[in-house]
């Protein structure tokens, strides 16, 4: 059972990392004086989310792996969108 718990905890950490990155992404205001700071914060959250996803991939079930891959795709879209608008 500890193995299952580790899988679940790893997945939940990745899910939380994704939610944190999305929250920062949606709060970015391009014409704000703190835009650069917001971008730096987003980069940090995205990097943390990627790391949590990679960690979770190591122990993920097939269903979790599919969701984790979707998280990675969503993160890539966020980064691409920010890069295009900057």
Buried (B, 14 or more C-beta within 10 A) or exposed (E): EEEEEEBBEBBEBBBEBBEBBBEBBEEBEEEEEEEEEBBEBBBEBBEBBBEBBEBBBEBBEEEBBEBBEEBBEBBEEBBEEBEEEE
